[in-house]
C-alpha cells in the first residue's frame, strides 16, 4: 500500500484530487468508435517504500538504479527533493508488439566434455536458448495516452528549471504524444522534432517506403534551458562564406576591399536529422542482449547538447542502460529506472563492468512477482484458485470463480500495465457497480474484486453499502497476498572451503547442484510449443541432473550477513551465454568450472538464474 500520495506540482495542495486524463475542453481528441470523455481522479503520485538492494563502489555516490515504474520512481525523487537536469525516455511505442529476449543455457561445468580449450568457439547448435517475454507493448490509444500523460506529468514534477526532456517515439503514436507534451510543457517549450535516421536497417519488402527512422521530441522546462551546439566532421571540406551576427542578423564578413571572405570548413553544425547507425547483431562492443537497445552515439549527442558535467541525467524507461552508461562516461550523474527486472540486471552488470559507482533501489509496490508487469499479469490467472477465464462476461471481468455457495462469481482484476488502476478507489468502484454489474446475468449472486492497493478500506465499504442497489454481494480481495505466496525460491547445494596458501586464505564456494522451478517450467513450455509447431525432427532442450546450466551470475558478500542490508558484491562471477566467465567485471576467455573464490570469508551468496530470478543464501 502506498505510504502517501505526492502532488505532481508544488502548487497542488497535498491530498487534493488531480484530474489525470489528457482530454480538455479546449483540446479534445476523439477516436473511432469512441466519443466518451472519461475522467480519472488520482490523489497524486503514489509513494511506496523504497529499499536499497545493493551498493556498488563509492558509498557516497548519488547515482542510482531504481526498480520500479516511472510514476513511483518520480514520487520517490520528489519526496527526497532530488531534481534532474536532463531526461531521455524511450517508452513503449504502442506498436502492438511483444518484446522478448533470448535466454541461453550455459554449459554444465561438472561434465568433463564441457571443459574445452578457451580459444574454441561454440557452434550455434550448442547455444541452447528459449525466449523470455520482457514486456508487452500492446495498447489501445486511449489507455496509452492516459498512461503517457501520467508519466510525463510525473517527470515534469522532478525536472529542474533549466532541464530538458527528449522523448523517443516512432510513427505509431508520436504525433499524439506531441499534443500531450504541448499541454504539459507548453507549446512555447517545444524546441525540436529530431529525426533519427538509421540508414543501416535491413527493412523487409512491403507496400510502402521502408521505415528507417524514429522521432525524438525535444522540450524544455523553461526558456533558461541548456543547449551546447554540436558539430560533426564533413565528409569533404567545403568552401563557405564567413558570417557574423550584427544586431541579431547574420551578415557576410568582408575584407578591406569590400570583397566577401571565404574559409575552408571541415565541420558543420548538427541539424535535426541525425544519421546514426542502429546496432547490429554482429557488433562486438555495445550490444548487451536487450531487444530495444539504442546506440551510445545517440545518447552521447543528447547528453553533450543538453547538460554539463556533474548534472543529473535520468531515464525512466531505462531499458539496456545506455543512458546511464553514457552519462557516467561523460562525467554526469545518472538515474536509471525501469519496471523490468531484466533491465535492472542488465544495467547493473553493464555499469559495474564500466567501474561506475551507484546504488540499486527497489520500489516495494507489491506487483513484482516476476520480472515485469506483463509476466505478472500472465501469471495471475494461474495463481488465483478456481479462476476460469471468460471474456464474454463483460469488458471489466476476466472470468469467474465457481463454488457451491455462490455459483459462478465474475472476477475483476486491476490492469497491471496501467499503474493508476492498481489503486482501487471510489471512481473505479463506481464504474463496476453502476456500469458493469447491471449487465450481469440475474443468476449472479457475488462478484470478486481484486486490488493491489487501496487508500481507505472503510471508505470503500461505506461506498458499497450506500451505492450497491443490486442484490449482488461485492467481495474485495487483496491480490498481493496471492502474489507473495506464489514465489518459489531456487534451490542450491554447495560446499564452502578454505585453502590457506602463500600466506593468504582463499575461500572457495563450489556449486554442486542448482534447481530452478521457474527455469524448468520455461524449458518445458518451450519444448512443448516447439515440438507441436516443428515441421522437422525437434531435439528438446534438456537440463542435467546438476542443473548448473541455469546459473547466470554468482555474487559473494563478504561485508555483512544482515539479510536486510544492501548487497556488497565483494566477489562476483558472471557466466556469459557462450559459457565463458566475467570475473569482477573483467571478461575472460575461460569456461566456468563451477566455483567462485573470495579473499575473505563470504557471509552471503546470491545466485541469479538465466531468467533473472535471484536467490540469497546466508552462510552464517
DADA-V208458 format. One record per pair of residues at least 4 apart in sequence whose C-alpha atoms are under 7 Angstrom apart, sorted by sequence separation. I is the first residue (numbers start at 0). J is the second residue. If there is no record, write none. Layout:
i j
I J
I J
//
This chain:
i j
7 11
11 15
22 26
23 27
29 33
30 34
54 58
67 71
68 72
69 73
70 74
71 75
72 76
73 77
74 78
75 79
76 80
77 81
121 125
138 142
139 143
140 144
141 145
142 146
143 147
144 148
145 149
146 150
147 151
148 152
149 153
150 154
151 155
152 156
154 158
158 162
169 173
172 176
173 177
174 178
175 179
176 180
177 181
178 182
179 183
180 184
181 185
182 186
184 188
244 248
245 249
253 257
254 258
278 282
282 286
295 299
296 300
297 301
298 302
299 303
300 304
301 305
302 306
306 310
320 324
321 325
322 326
323 327
324 328
325 329
326 330
327 331
339 343
340 344
341 345
342 346
343 347
344 348
345 349
346 350
347 351
348 352
349 353
350 354
351 355
367 371
370 374
371 375
372 376
373 377
374 378
375 379
378 382
379 383
390 394
392 396
402 406
423 427
424 428
425 429
426 430
427 431
428 432
429 433
430 434
431 435
432 436
433 437
439 443
455 459
456 460
457 461
458 462
459 463
460 464
461 465
462 466
463 467
478 482
479 483
480 484
481 485
482 486
499 503
500 504
515 519
516 520
517 521
518 522
519 523
520 524
521 525
522 526
523 527
524 528
525 529
526 530
527 531
528 532
529 533
533 537
542 546
574 578
575 579
581 585
582 586
597 601
607 611
608 612
6 11
22 27
29 34
67 72
76 81
108 113
138 143
168 173
181 186
219 224
244 249
253 258
254 259
326 331
327 332
337 342
350 355
367 372
369 374
401 406
402 407
430 435
431 436
499 504
574 579
575 580
581 586
607 612
608 613
22 28
107 113
108 114
243 249
244 250
253 259
254 260
326 332
327 333
337 343
366 372
369 375
380 386
390 396
401 407
414 420
415 421
498 504
499 505
574 580
580 586
581 587
607 613
6 13
65 72
106 113
202 209
242 249
243 250
252 259
253 260
326 333
368 375
390 397
400 407
401 408
413 420
414 421
497 504
498 505
530 537
573 580
574 581
580 587
606 613
607 614
5 13
242 250
243 251
251 259
252 260
314 322
367 375
389 397
390 398
399 407
400 408
413 421
497 505
498 506
572 580
573 581
579 587
580 588
605 613
606 614
242 251
243 252
388 397
389 398
399 408
400 409
497 506
558 567
572 581
573 582
579 588
580 589
605 614
606 615
241 251
242 252
323 333
388 398
389 399
399 409
496 506
497 507
556 566
572 582
579 589
580 590
605 615
200 211
240 251
241 252
323 334
387 398
388 399
398 409
399 410
496 507
556 567
571 582
572 583
579 590
580 591
604 615
605 616
323 335
386 398
387 399
398 410
495 507
496 508
556 568
557 569
571 583
578 590
579 591
603 615
604 616
198 211
386 399
387 400
396 409
397 410
495 508
526 539
555 568
556 569
570 583
578 591
603 616
604 617
22 36
197 211
312 326
386 400
396 410
397 411
494 508
495 509
526 540
554 568
555 569
603 617
196 211
197 212
278 293
320 335
385 400
396 411
397 412
493 508
494 509
555 570
602 617
603 618
196 212
277 293
278 294
385 401
395 411
493 509
494 510
554 570
555 571
602 618
195 212
196 213
277 294
493 510
554 571
574 591
602 619
20 38
194 212
195 213
317 335
492 510
493 511
522 540
553 571
554 572
19 38
20 39
194 213
195 214
241 260
312 331
317 336
318 337
492 511
493 512
553 572
18 38
19 39
194 214
240 260
241 261
311 331
312 332
313 333
314 334
315 335
316 336
317 337
492 512
552 572
553 573
18 39
19 40
193 214
194 215
240 261
241 262
308 329
309 330
310 331
311 332
312 333
313 334
314 335
315 336
316 337
491 512
492 513
552 573
18 40
19 41
104 126
192 214
193 215
239 261
240 262
275 297
308 330
309 331
310 332
311 333
312 334
313 335
314 336
315 337
491 513
551 573
552 574
17 40
18 41
103 126
104 127
192 215
193 216
238 261
239 262
308 331
309 332
319 342
490 513
491 514
551 574
572 595
16 40
17 41
103 127
104 128
192 216
238 262
239 263
298 322
302 326
318 342
490 514
551 575
16 41
17 42
46 71
103 128
191 216
192 217
238 263
239 264
489 514
490 515
16 42
17 43
44 70
45 71
102 128
103 129
191 217
237 263
238 264
292 318
295 321
299 325
319 345
320 346
324 350
445 471
446 472
447 473
448 474
449 475
450 476
451 477
489 515
15 42
44 71
101 128
102 129
190 217
236 263
237 264
292 319
298 325
319 346
423 450
444 471
445 472
446 473
447 474
448 475
449 476
450 477
451 478
489 516
570 597
14 42
46 74
101 129
102 130
189 217
190 218
236 264
237 265
293 321
327 355
422 450
443 471
444 472
445 473
446 474
447 475
448 476
449 477
450 478
451 479
45 74
46 75
101 130
102 131
189 218
236 265
341 370
421 450
422 451
423 452
424 453
449 478
44 74
100 130
101 131
188 218
189 219
235 265
289 319
295 325
340 370
421 451
422 452
423 453
99 130
100 131
148 179
152 183
188 219
339 370
340 371
421 452
422 453
99 131
100 132
188 220
233 265
339 371
513 545
514 546
99 132
100 133
188 221
232 265
233 266
338 371
512 545
513 546
98 132
99 133
232 266
233 267
425 459
511 545
512 546
513 547
98 133
231 266
232 267
408 443
432 467
512 547
7 43
98 134
184 220
230 266
231 267
407 443
410 446
411 447
412 448
413 449
6 43
7 44
97 134
98 135
230 267
231 268
408 445
409 446
410 447
411 448
412 449
413 450
4 42
5 43
6 44
97 135
230 268
231 269
408 446
409 447
410 448
411 449
412 450
4 43
5 44
96 135
97 136
229 268
230 269
376 415
405 444
408 447
4 44
5 45
96 136
229 269
395 435
405 445
4 45
5 46
95 136
96 137
3 45
4 46
94 136
95 137
557 599
560 602
3 46
93 136
94 137
95 138
372 415
373 416
557 600
559 602
560 603
1 45
2 46
92 136
93 137
169 213
372 416
557 601
1 46
2 47
91 136
93 138
168 213
169 214
556 601
557 602
1 47
2 48
168 214
555 601
556 602
557 603
0 47
167 214
168 215
556 603
167 215
555 603
556 604
166 215
167 216
555 604
165 215
166 216
554 604
555 605
165 216
166 217
554 605
165 217
553 605
554 606
164 217
165 218
553 606
164 218
552 606
553 607
163 218
164 219
552 607
163 219
551 607
552 608
162 219
163 220
550 607
551 608
560 617
162 220
550 608
551 609
161 220
549 608
550 609
560 619
160 220
161 221
549 609
160 221
163 224
161 223
162 224
161 224
161 225
5 74
83 157
84 158
82 157
83 158
84 159
229 304
81 157
82 158
83 159
92 168
196 272
198 274
227 303
228 304
82 159
84 161
85 162
86 163
87 164
88 165
89 166
92 169
94 171
194 271
195 272
196 273
197 274
199 276
200 277
227 304
84 162
85 163
86 164
87 165
88 166
89 167
93 171
193 271
194 272
195 273
196 274
197 275
198 276
199 277
226 304
227 305
84 163
85 164
86 165
87 166
88 167
89 168
92 171
93 172
192 271
193 272
194 273
195 274
196 275
197 276
226 305
70 150
73 153
77 157
92 172
195 275
197 277
225 305
69 150
73 154
76 157
225 306
70 153
510 593
73 157
509 593
510 594
509 594
508 594
509 595
507 594
508 595
507 595
508 596
507 596
506 596
507 597
505 596
506 597
505 597
506 598
518 610
505 598
506 599
504 598
506 600
365 479
368 482
368 486
21 145
20 145
489 614
488 614
21 148
20 148
19 149
163 305
7 152
7 153
8 156
7 156
21 179
100 289
100 290
99 290
98 290
133 339
85 305
85 306
84 310
85 311
86 312
87 313
88 314
90 316
84 311
85 312
86 313
87 314
88 315
89 316
83 311
84 312
85 313
86 314
88 316
83 312
83 313
352 584
351 584
352 585
134 371
133 371
135 373
134 373
69 315
72 336
69 336
67 336
68 337
62 332
63 333
64 334
65 335
66 336
67 337
68 338
341 611
62 333
63 334
64 335
65 336
66 337
67 338
146 417
62 334
63 335
64 336
65 337
66 338
66 340
66 343
62 356
63 357
64 358
65 359
66 360
67 361
62 357
63 358
64 359
65 360
66 361
67 362
60 356
61 357
62 358
63 359
64 360
65 361
66 362
60 357
57 356
56 356
55 356
56 357
55 357
54 357
55 358
54 358
53 358
54 359
53 359
51 358
52 359
51 359
52 360
51 360
52 361
50 360
51 361
49 360
50 361
49 361
50 362
49 362
48 362
49 363
47 362
48 363
47 363
47 364
0 364
129 525
127 540
107 547
107 548
106 548
105 548
104 548
105 549
104 549
0 452
0 453
121 577
105 576
117 588
105 577
106 578
117 589
103 576
105 578
117 590
114 590
108 591
108 592
109 593
108 593
103 609
102 609
102 610
54 565
53 565
54 566
55 567
52 565
53 566
54 567
51 565
52 566
53 567
//
